[in-house]
Amino acid sequence: MQITGIALSGMQQASSTLEKAAGKIAKATDPAAVDQIDLSSEMVALLDARNQFQTNARVIQTGDDMQKTMLNLLA
């Protein structure tokens, strides 16, 4: 199903964004790097990645529900 593939792609993108933001936040523990990292924008990126992941998970769930309903109608 194409919807699932699109949602999985979105989940992979969200995961990548999450890893990048988490890596930058982890580097903020180094006193020399604190001035180079904008923690507020990285936290916004983390929240955005979380929301993207949740949205794509809902798309997959909705697609699954639709498929089950269709199969029940055909049976």
PDB file of N, CA, C and O in Angstrom, chain B, residues numbered from 101:
ATOM      1  N   MET B 101       0.846  -1.168   0.000  1.00  0.00           N
ATOM      2  CA  MET B 101       0.000   0.000   0.000  1.00  0.00           C
ATOM      3  C   MET B 101       0.894   1.234   0.000  1.00  0.00           C
ATOM      4  O   MET B 101       1.812   1.322   0.815  1.00  0.00           O
ATOM      5  N   GLN B 102       0.650   2.176  -0.883  1.00  0.00           N
ATOM      6  CA  GLN B 102       1.494   3.348  -1.044  1.00  0.00           C
ATOM      7  C   GLN B 102       1.431   4.259   0.181  1.00  0.00           C
ATOM      8  O   GLN B 102       2.430   4.896   0.514  1.00  0.00           O
ATOM      9  N   ILE B 103       0.302   4.338   0.849  1.00  0.00           N
ATOM     10  CA  ILE B 103       0.164   5.196   2.023  1.00  0.00           C
ATOM     11  C   ILE B 103       1.153   4.770   3.105  1.00  0.00           C
ATOM     12  O   ILE B 103       1.799   5.609   3.733  1.00  0.00           O
ATOM     13  N   THR B 104       1.263   3.481   3.313  1.00  0.00           N
ATOM     14  CA  THR B 104       2.178   2.974   4.326  1.00  0.00           C
ATOM     15  C   THR B 104       3.619   3.326   3.987  1.00  0.00           C
ATOM     16  O   THR B 104       4.389   3.710   4.867  1.00  0.00           O
ATOM     17  N   GLY B 105       3.982   3.201   2.730  1.00  0.00           N
ATOM     18  CA  GLY B 105       5.339   3.542   2.312  1.00  0.00           C
ATOM     19  C   GLY B 105       5.665   5.006   2.541  1.00  0.00           C
ATOM     20  O   GLY B 105       6.765   5.347   2.975  1.00  0.00           O
ATOM     21  N   ILE B 106       4.704   5.868   2.248  1.00  0.00           N
ATOM     22  CA  ILE B 106       4.905   7.300   2.464  1.00  0.00           C
ATOM     23  C   ILE B 106       5.052   7.585   3.953  1.00  0.00           C
ATOM     24  O   ILE B 106       5.928   8.350   4.358  1.00  0.00           O
ATOM     25  N   ALA B 107       4.193   6.969   4.771  1.00  0.00           N
ATOM     26  CA  ALA B 107       4.263   7.178   6.214  1.00  0.00           C
ATOM     27  C   ALA B 107       5.578   6.645   6.782  1.00  0.00           C
ATOM     28  O   ALA B 107       6.175   7.277   7.653  1.00  0.00           O
ATOM     29  N   LEU B 108       6.030   5.500   6.301  1.00  0.00           N
ATOM     30  CA  LEU B 108       7.310   4.961   6.779  1.00  0.00           C
ATOM     31  C   LEU B 108       8.473   5.874   6.402  1.00  0.00           C
ATOM     32  O   LEU B 108       9.415   6.045   7.175  1.00  0.00           O
ATOM     33  N   SER B 109       8.400   6.450   5.220  1.00  0.00           N
ATOM     34  CA  SER B 109       9.424   7.401   4.800  1.00  0.00           C
ATOM     35  C   SER B 109       9.427   8.617   5.722  1.00  0.00           C
ATOM     36  O   SER B 109      10.485   9.115   6.108  1.00  0.00           O
ATOM     37  N   GLY B 110       8.239   9.085   6.067  1.00  0.00           N
ATOM     38  CA  GLY B 110       8.131  10.207   6.993  1.00  0.00           C
ATOM     39  C   GLY B 110       8.673   9.868   8.368  1.00  0.00           C
ATOM     40  O   GLY B 110       9.288  10.709   9.024  1.00  0.00           O
ATOM     41  N   MET B 111       8.443   8.625   8.809  1.00  0.00           N
ATOM     42  CA  MET B 111       8.965   8.199  10.104  1.00  0.00           C
ATOM     43  C   MET B 111      10.492   8.140  10.085  1.00  0.00           C
ATOM     44  O   MET B 111      11.141   8.494  11.069  1.00  0.00           O
ATOM     45  N   GLN B 112      11.058   7.701   8.981  1.00  0.00           N
ATOM     46  CA  GLN B 112      12.513   7.654   8.862  1.00  0.00           C
ATOM     47  C   GLN B 112      13.093   9.064   8.885  1.00  0.00           C
ATOM     48  O   GLN B 112      14.130   9.302   9.504  1.00  0.00           O
ATOM     49  N   GLN B 113      12.429   9.992   8.215  1.00  0.00           N
ATOM     50  CA  GLN B 113      12.883  11.380   8.209  1.00  0.00           C
ATOM     51  C   GLN B 113      12.803  11.970   9.620  1.00  0.00           C
ATOM     52  O   GLN B 113      13.719  12.665  10.061  1.00  0.00           O
ATOM     53  N   ALA B 114      11.707  11.690  10.319  1.00  0.00           N
ATOM     54  CA  ALA B 114      11.560  12.178  11.691  1.00  0.00           C
ATOM     55  C   ALA B 114      12.632  11.589  12.585  1.00  0.00           C
ATOM     56  O   ALA B 114      13.177  12.283  13.444  1.00  0.00           O
ATOM     57  N   SER B 115      12.938  10.325  12.394  1.00  0.00           N
ATOM     58  CA  SER B 115      13.977   9.670  13.182  1.00  0.00           C
ATOM     59  C   SER B 115      15.341  10.306  12.938  1.00  0.00           C
ATOM     60  O   SER B 115      16.124  10.494  13.869  1.00  0.00           O
ATOM     61  N   SER B 116      15.613  10.630  11.694  1.00  0.00           N
ATOM     62  CA  SER B 116      16.875  11.282  11.353  1.00  0.00           C
ATOM     63  C   SER B 116      16.963  12.660  12.005  1.00  0.00           C
ATOM     64  O   SER B 116      18.004  13.024  12.553  1.00  0.00           O
ATOM     65  N   THR B 117      15.883  13.418  11.946  1.00  0.00           N
ATOM     66  CA  THR B 117      15.843  14.737  12.572  1.00  0.00           C
ATOM     67  C   THR B 117      16.050  14.620  14.076  1.00  0.00           C
ATOM     68  O   THR B 117      16.771  15.416  14.679  1.00  0.00           O
ATOM     69  N   LEU B 118      15.410  13.622  14.674  1.00  0.00           N
ATOM     70  CA  LEU B 118      15.539  13.392  16.109  1.00  0.00           C
ATOM     71  C   LEU B 118      16.984  13.092  16.482  1.00  0.00           C
ATOM     72  O   LEU B 118      17.504  13.641  17.453  1.00  0.00           O
ATOM     73  N   GLU B 119      17.631  12.225  15.717  1.00  0.00           N
ATOM     74  CA  GLU B 119      19.024  11.865  16.003  1.00  0.00           C
ATOM     75  C   GLU B 119      19.952  13.077  15.892  1.00  0.00           C
ATOM     76  O   GLU B 119      20.840  13.262  16.724  1.00  0.00           O
ATOM     77  N   LYS B 120      19.744  13.900  14.862  1.00  0.00           N
ATOM     78  CA  LYS B 120      20.597  15.084  14.685  1.00  0.00           C
ATOM     79  C   LYS B 120      20.421  16.060  15.841  1.00  0.00           C
ATOM     80  O   LYS B 120      21.401  16.557  16.395  1.00  0.00           O
ATOM     81  N   ALA B 121      19.162  16.335  16.205  1.00  0.00           N
ATOM     82  CA  ALA B 121      18.901  17.284  17.284  1.00  0.00           C
ATOM     83  C   ALA B 121      19.420  16.747  18.618  1.00  0.00           C
ATOM     84  O   ALA B 121      20.007  17.492  19.403  1.00  0.00           O
ATOM     85  N   ALA B 122      19.208  15.468  18.871  1.00  0.00           N
ATOM     86  CA  ALA B 122      19.690  14.871  20.116  1.00  0.00           C
ATOM     87  C   ALA B 122      21.215  14.909  20.185  1.00  0.00           C
ATOM     88  O   ALA B 122      21.788  15.137  21.251  1.00  0.00           O
ATOM     89  N   GLY B 123      21.860  14.688  19.059  1.00  0.00           N
ATOM     90  CA  GLY B 123      23.319  14.763  19.023  1.00  0.00           C
ATOM     91  C   GLY B 123      23.824  16.151  19.342  1.00  0.00           C
ATOM     92  O   GLY B 123      24.802  16.314  20.072  1.00  0.00           O
ATOM     93  N   LYS B 124      23.151  17.161  18.788  1.00  0.00           N
ATOM     94  CA  LYS B 124      23.565  18.537  19.072  1.00  0.00           C
ATOM     95  C   LYS B 124      23.326  18.892  20.538  1.00  0.00           C
ATOM     96  O   LYS B 124      24.147  19.569  21.157  1.00  0.00           O
ATOM     97  N   ILE B 125      22.206  18.438  21.092  1.00  0.00           N
ATOM     98  CA  ILE B 125      21.923  18.704  22.497  1.00  0.00           C
ATOM     99  C   ILE B 125      22.945  17.997  23.384  1.00  0.00           C
ATOM    100  O   ILE B 125      23.379  18.553  24.393  1.00  0.00           O
ATOM    101  N   ALA B 126      23.327  16.792  23.021  1.00  0.00           N
ATOM    102  CA  ALA B 126      24.328  16.058  23.797  1.00  0.00           C
ATOM    103  C   ALA B 126      25.675  16.786  23.784  1.00  0.00           C
ATOM    104  O   ALA B 126      26.405  16.769  24.776  1.00  0.00           O
ATOM    105  N   LYS B 127      25.995  17.418  22.669  1.00  0.00           N
ATOM    106  CA  LYS B 127      27.250  18.171  22.583  1.00  0.00           C
ATOM    107  C   LYS B 127      27.220  19.412  23.469  1.00  0.00           C
ATOM    108  O   LYS B 127      28.270  19.960  23.803  1.00  0.00           O
ATOM    109  N   ALA B 128      26.033  19.857  23.851  1.00  0.00           N
ATOM    110  CA  ALA B 128      25.908  21.061  24.667  1.00  0.00           C
ATOM    111  C   ALA B 128      26.450  20.846  26.081  1.00  0.00           C
ATOM    112  O   ALA B 128      26.603  21.811  26.829  1.00  0.00           O
ATOM    113  N   THR B 129      26.737  19.619  26.455  1.00  0.00           N
ATOM    114  CA  THR B 129      27.325  19.372  27.778  1.00  0.00           C
ATOM    115  C   THR B 129      28.785  19.803  27.820  1.00  0.00           C
ATOM    116  O   THR B 129      29.351  19.988  28.897  1.00  0.00           O
ATOM    117  N   ASP B 130      29.391  19.961  26.655  1.00  0.00           N
ATOM    118  CA  ASP B 130      30.771  20.438  26.565  1.00  0.00           C
ATOM    119  C   ASP B 130      30.759  21.967  26.713  1.00  0.00           C
ATOM    120  O   ASP B 130      30.143  22.648  25.894  1.00  0.00           O
ATOM    121  N   PRO B 131      31.410  22.512  27.717  1.00  0.00           N
ATOM    122  CA  PRO B 131      31.382  23.965  27.931  1.00  0.00           C
ATOM    123  C   PRO B 131      31.853  24.771  26.721  1.00  0.00           C
ATOM    124  O   PRO B 131      31.380  25.887  26.507  1.00  0.00           O
ATOM    125  N   ALA B 132      32.759  24.236  25.941  1.00  0.00           N
ATOM    126  CA  ALA B 132      33.252  24.959  24.771  1.00  0.00           C
ATOM    127  C   ALA B 132      32.207  25.020  23.661  1.00  0.00           C
ATOM    128  O   ALA B 132      32.232  25.937  22.841  1.00  0.00           O
ATOM    129  N   ALA B 133      31.289  24.052  23.626  1.00  0.00           N
ATOM    130  CA  ALA B 133      30.300  23.997  22.546  1.00  0.00           C
ATOM    131  C   ALA B 133      28.987  24.674  22.900  1.00  0.00           C
ATOM    132  O   ALA B 133      28.137  24.857  22.028  1.00  0.00           O
ATOM    133  N   VAL B 134      28.804  25.049  24.153  1.00  0.00           N
ATOM    134  CA  VAL B 134      27.522  25.620  24.589  1.00  0.00           C
ATOM    135  C   VAL B 134      27.174  26.873  23.799  1.00  0.00           C
ATOM    136  O   VAL B 134      26.015  27.064  23.431  1.00  0.00           O
ATOM    137  N   ASP B 135      28.147  27.721  23.535  1.00  0.00           N
ATOM    138  CA  ASP B 135      27.878  28.971  22.817  1.00  0.00           C
ATOM    139  C   ASP B 135      27.527  28.739  21.352  1.00  0.00           C
ATOM    140  O   ASP B 135      26.928  29.609  20.719  1.00  0.00           O
ATOM    141  N   GLN B 136      27.887  27.591  20.806  1.00  0.00           N
ATOM    142  CA  GLN B 136      27.649  27.321  19.389  1.00  0.00           C
ATOM    143  C   GLN B 136      26.322  26.627  19.127  1.00  0.00           C
ATOM    144  O   GLN B 136      25.916  26.483  17.974  1.00  0.00           O
ATOM    145  N   ILE B 137      25.645  26.197  20.179  1.00  0.00           N
ATOM    146  CA  ILE B 137      24.421  25.426  20.010  1.00  0.00           C
ATOM    147  C   ILE B 137      23.239  26.210  20.583  1.00  0.00           C
ATOM    148  O   ILE B 137      23.272  26.652  21.731  1.00  0.00           O
ATOM    149  N   ASP B 138      22.203  26.374  19.771  1.00  0.00           N
ATOM    150  CA  ASP B 138      20.981  27.034  20.210  1.00  0.00           C
ATOM    151  C   ASP B 138      20.026  25.953  20.731  1.00  0.00           C
ATOM    152  O   ASP B 138      19.335  25.289  19.958  1.00  0.00           O
ATOM    153  N   LEU B 139      20.007  25.796  22.052  1.00  0.00           N
ATOM    154  CA  LEU B 139      19.215  24.725  22.646  1.00  0.00           C
ATOM    155  C   LEU B 139      17.726  24.877  22.375  1.00  0.00           C
ATOM    156  O   LEU B 139      17.024  23.878  22.217  1.00  0.00           O
ATOM    157  N   SER B 140      17.236  26.101  22.320  1.00  0.00           N
ATOM    158  CA  SER B 140      15.802  26.277  22.081  1.00  0.00           C
ATOM    159  C   SER B 140      15.407  25.779  20.691  1.00  0.00           C
ATOM    160  O   SER B 140      14.365  25.141  20.539  1.00  0.00           O
ATOM    161  N   SER B 141      16.217  26.059  19.688  1.00  0.00           N
ATOM    162  CA  SER B 141      15.873  25.578  18.341  1.00  0.00           C
ATOM    163  C   SER B 141      16.023  24.062  18.250  1.00  0.00           C
ATOM    164  O   SER B 141      15.281  23.409  17.517  1.00  0.00           O
ATOM    165  N   GLU B 142      16.974  23.502  18.987  1.00  0.00           N
ATOM    166  CA  GLU B 142      17.139  22.042  18.971  1.00  0.00           C
ATOM    167  C   GLU B 142      15.977  21.358  19.689  1.00  0.00           C
ATOM    168  O   GLU B 142      15.542  20.284  19.274  1.00  0.00           O
ATOM    169  N   MET B 143      15.475  21.961  20.749  1.00  0.00           N
ATOM    170  CA  MET B 143      14.305  21.399  21.434  1.00  0.00           C
ATOM    171  C   MET B 143      13.074  21.482  20.536  1.00  0.00           C
ATOM    172  O   MET B 143      12.254  20.564  20.516  1.00  0.00           O
ATOM    173  N   VAL B 144      12.945  22.575  19.798  1.00  0.00           N
ATOM    174  CA  VAL B 144      11.839  22.695  18.843  1.00  0.00           C
ATOM    175  C   VAL B 144      11.966  21.609  17.781  1.00  0.00           C
ATOM    176  O   VAL B 144      10.964  21.021  17.376  1.00  0.00           O
ATOM    177  N   ALA B 145      13.178  21.340  17.331  1.00  0.00           N
ATOM    178  CA  ALA B 145      13.395  20.277  16.342  1.00  0.00           C
ATOM    179  C   ALA B 145      13.010  18.918  16.922  1.00  0.00           C
ATOM    180  O   ALA B 145      12.423  18.090  16.226  1.00  0.00           O
ATOM    181  N   LEU B 146      13.342  18.683  18.204  1.00  0.00           N
ATOM    182  CA  LEU B 146      12.956  17.426  18.847  1.00  0.00           C
ATOM    183  C   LEU B 146      11.440  17.281  18.906  1.00  0.00           C
ATOM    184  O   LEU B 146      10.898  16.220  18.593  1.00  0.00           O
ATOM    185  N   LEU B 147      10.763  18.344  19.305  1.00  0.00           N
ATOM    186  CA  LEU B 147       9.298  18.305  19.393  1.00  0.00           C
ATOM    187  C   LEU B 147       8.668  18.120  18.013  1.00  0.00           C
ATOM    188  O   LEU B 147       7.682  17.399  17.863  1.00  0.00           O
ATOM    189  N   ASP B 148       9.248  18.776  17.012  1.00  0.00           N
ATOM    190  CA  ASP B 148       8.740  18.626  15.648  1.00  0.00           C
ATOM    191  C   ASP B 148       8.916  17.191  15.156  1.00  0.00           C
ATOM    192  O   ASP B 148       8.019  16.630  14.528  1.00  0.00           O
ATOM    193  N   ALA B 149      10.072  16.604  15.444  1.00  0.00           N
ATOM    194  CA  ALA B 149      10.316  15.213  15.041  1.00  0.00           C
ATOM    195  C   ALA B 149       9.328  14.284  15.734  1.00  0.00           C
ATOM    196  O   ALA B 149       8.801  13.360  15.114  1.00  0.00           O
ATOM    197  N   ARG B 150       9.076  14.524  17.017  1.00  0.00           N
ATOM    198  CA  ARG B 150       8.101  13.706  17.754  1.00  0.00           C
ATOM    199  C   ARG B 150       6.713  13.806  17.118  1.00  0.00           C
ATOM    200  O   ARG B 150       6.026  12.800  16.941  1.00  0.00           O
ATOM    201  N   ASN B 151       6.312  15.036  16.778  1.00  0.00           N
ATOM    202  CA  ASN B 151       4.995  15.231  16.165  1.00  0.00           C
ATOM    203  C   ASN B 151       4.905  14.574  14.792  1.00  0.00           C
ATOM    204  O   ASN B 151       3.879  13.989  14.447  1.00  0.00           O
ATOM    205  N   GLN B 152       5.969  14.668  14.017  1.00  0.00           N
ATOM    206  CA  GLN B 152       5.996  14.019  12.706  1.00  0.00           C
ATOM    207  C   GLN B 152       5.874  12.505  12.862  1.00  0.00           C
ATOM    208  O   GLN B 152       5.135  11.854  12.123  1.00  0.00           O
ATOM    209  N   PHE B 153       6.595  11.960  13.814  1.00  0.00           N
ATOM    210  CA  PHE B 153       6.562  10.518  14.042  1.00  0.00           C
ATOM    211  C   PHE B 153       5.158  10.076  14.444  1.00  0.00           C
ATOM    212  O   PHE B 153       4.641   9.088  13.921  1.00  0.00           O
ATOM    213  N   GLN B 154       4.542  10.808  15.373  1.00  0.00           N
ATOM    214  CA  GLN B 154       3.184  10.475  15.818  1.00  0.00           C
ATOM    215  C   GLN B 154       2.184  10.573  14.679  1.00  0.00           C
ATOM    216  O   GLN B 154       1.311   9.716  14.540  1.00  0.00           O
ATOM    217  N   THR B 155       2.305  11.604  13.871  1.00  0.00           N
ATOM    218  CA  THR B 155       1.387  11.783  12.752  1.00  0.00           C
ATOM    219  C   THR B 155       1.509  10.639  11.759  1.00  0.00           C
ATOM    220  O   THR B 155       0.501  10.107  11.293  1.00  0.00           O
ATOM    221  N   ASN B 156       2.733  10.260  11.434  1.00  0.00           N
ATOM    222  CA  ASN B 156       2.930   9.156  10.499  1.00  0.00           C
ATOM    223  C   ASN B 156       2.458   7.833  11.086  1.00  0.00           C
ATOM    224  O   ASN B 156       1.963   6.976  10.355  1.00  0.00           O
ATOM    225  N   ALA B 157       2.604   7.659  12.386  1.00  0.00           N
ATOM    226  CA  ALA B 157       2.098   6.447  13.035  1.00  0.00           C
ATOM    227  C   ALA B 157       0.569   6.404  12.933  1.00  0.00           C
ATOM    228  O   ALA B 157      -0.010   5.338  12.720  1.00  0.00           O
ATOM    229  N   ARG B 158      -0.080   7.560  13.083  1.00  0.00           N
ATOM    230  CA  ARG B 158      -1.538   7.618  12.941  1.00  0.00           C
ATOM    231  C   ARG B 158      -1.969   7.316  11.506  1.00  0.00           C
ATOM    232  O   ARG B 158      -2.998   6.678  11.285  1.00  0.00           O
ATOM    233  N   VAL B 159      -1.189   7.769  10.543  1.00  0.00           N
ATOM    234  CA  VAL B 159      -1.500   7.480   9.140  1.00  0.00           C
ATOM    235  C   VAL B 159      -1.448   5.979   8.899  1.00  0.00           C
ATOM    236  O   VAL B 159      -2.327   5.415   8.247  1.00  0.00           O
ATOM    237  N   ILE B 160      -0.422   5.344   9.423  1.00  0.00           N
ATOM    238  CA  ILE B 160      -0.298   3.887   9.266  1.00  0.00           C
ATOM    239  C   ILE B 160      -1.471   3.184   9.945  1.00  0.00           C
ATOM    240  O   ILE B 160      -2.047   2.251   9.386  1.00  0.00           O
ATOM    241  N   GLN B 161      -1.823   3.630  11.145  1.00  0.00           N
ATOM    242  CA  GLN B 161      -2.948   3.019  11.867  1.00  0.00           C
ATOM    243  C   GLN B 161      -4.254   3.208  11.108  1.00  0.00           C
ATOM    244  O   GLN B 161      -5.058   2.280  11.018  1.00  0.00           O
ATOM    245  N   THR B 162      -4.472   4.397  10.563  1.00  0.00           N
ATOM    246  CA  THR B 162      -5.692   4.666   9.800  1.00  0.00           C
ATOM    247  C   THR B 162      -5.742   3.808   8.547  1.00  0.00           C
ATOM    248  O   THR B 162      -6.791   3.257   8.213  1.00  0.00           O
ATOM    249  N   GLY B 163      -4.616   3.691   7.850  1.00  0.00           N
ATOM    250  CA  GLY B 163      -4.555   2.833   6.666  1.00  0.00           C
ATOM    251  C   GLY B 163      -4.853   1.384   7.011  1.00  0.00           C
ATOM    252  O   GLY B 163      -5.546   0.687   6.270  1.00  0.00           O
ATOM    253  N   ASP B 164      -4.325   0.939   8.137  1.00  0.00           N
ATOM    254  CA  ASP B 164      -4.584  -0.429   8.591  1.00  0.00           C
ATOM    255  C   ASP B 164      -6.061  -0.620   8.912  1.00  0.00           C
ATOM    256  O   ASP B 164      -6.655  -1.634   8.546  1.00  0.00           O
ATOM    257  N   ASP B 165      -6.649   0.351   9.592  1.00  0.00           N
ATOM    258  CA  ASP B 165      -8.077   0.278   9.920  1.00  0.00           C
ATOM    259  C   ASP B 165      -8.940   0.258   8.655  1.00  0.00           C
ATOM    260  O   ASP B 165      -9.918  -0.484   8.569  1.00  0.00           O
ATOM    261  N   MET B 166      -8.563   1.081   7.683  1.00  0.00           N
ATOM    262  CA  MET B 166      -9.317   1.115   6.424  1.00  0.00           C
ATOM    263  C   MET B 166      -9.223  -0.222   5.705  1.00  0.00           C
ATOM    264  O   MET B 166     -10.210  -0.711   5.155  1.00  0.00           O
ATOM    265  N   GLN B 167      -8.041  -0.806   5.713  1.00  0.00           N
ATOM    266  CA  GLN B 167      -7.843  -2.097   5.050  1.00  0.00           C
ATOM    267  C   GLN B 167      -8.675  -3.189   5.738  1.00  0.00           C
ATOM    268  O   GLN B 167      -9.290  -4.023   5.073  1.00  0.00           O
ATOM    269  N   LYS B 168      -8.685  -3.173   7.073  1.00  0.00           N
ATOM    270  CA  LYS B 168      -9.501  -4.152   7.805  1.00  0.00           C
ATOM    271  C   LYS B 168     -10.982  -3.983   7.495  1.00  0.00           C
ATOM    272  O   LYS B 168     -11.700  -4.964   7.304  1.00  0.00           O
ATOM    273  N   THR B 169     -11.430  -2.742   7.446  1.00  0.00           N
ATOM    274  CA  THR B 169     -12.840  -2.477   7.140  1.00  0.00           C
ATOM    275  C   THR B 169     -13.188  -2.979   5.746  1.00  0.00           C
ATOM    276  O   THR B 169     -14.238  -3.588   5.539  1.00  0.00           O
ATOM    277  N   MET B 170     -12.294  -2.719   4.787  1.00  0.00           N
ATOM    278  CA  MET B 170     -12.542  -3.172   3.408  1.00  0.00           C
ATOM    279  C   MET B 170     -12.614  -4.681   3.354  1.00  0.00           C
ATOM    280  O   MET B 170     -13.490  -5.235   2.690  1.00  0.00           O
ATOM    281  N   LEU B 171     -11.708  -5.358   4.043  1.00  0.00           N
ATOM    282  CA  LEU B 171     -11.719  -6.821   4.037  1.00  0.00           C
ATOM    283  C   LEU B 171     -12.985  -7.369   4.713  1.00  0.00           C
ATOM    284  O   LEU B 171     -13.537  -8.378   4.274  1.00  0.00           O
ATOM    285  N   ASN B 172     -13.437  -6.710   5.768  1.00  0.00           N
ATOM    286  CA  ASN B 172     -14.670  -7.131   6.429  1.00  0.00           C
ATOM    287  C   ASN B 172     -15.884  -6.945   5.532  1.00  0.00           C
ATOM    288  O   ASN B 172     -16.816  -7.748   5.565  1.00  0.00           O
ATOM    289  N   LEU B 173     -15.870  -5.873   4.719  1.00  0.00           N
ATOM    290  CA  LEU B 173     -16.983  -5.646   3.797  1.00  0.00           C
ATOM    291  C   LEU B 173     -17.010  -6.689   2.680  1.00  0.00           C
ATOM    292  O   LEU B 173     -18.075  -7.082   2.205  1.00  0.00           O
ATOM    293  N   LEU B 174     -15.834  -7.123   2.277  1.00  0.00           N
ATOM    294  CA  LEU B 174     -15.743  -8.108   1.196  1.00  0.00           C
ATOM    295  C   LEU B 174     -16.063  -9.522   1.681  1.00  0.00           C
ATOM    296  O   LEU B 174     -16.462 -10.376   0.889  1.00  0.00           O
ATOM    297  N   ALA B 175     -15.892  -9.765   2.949  1.00  0.00           N
ATOM    298  CA  ALA B 175     -16.108 -11.110   3.500  1.00  0.00           C
ATOM    299  C   ALA B 175     -17.572 -11.398   3.747  1.00  0.00           C
ATOM    300  O   ALA B 175     -17.918 -12.486   4.208  1.00  0.00           O
TER     301      ALA B 175
END
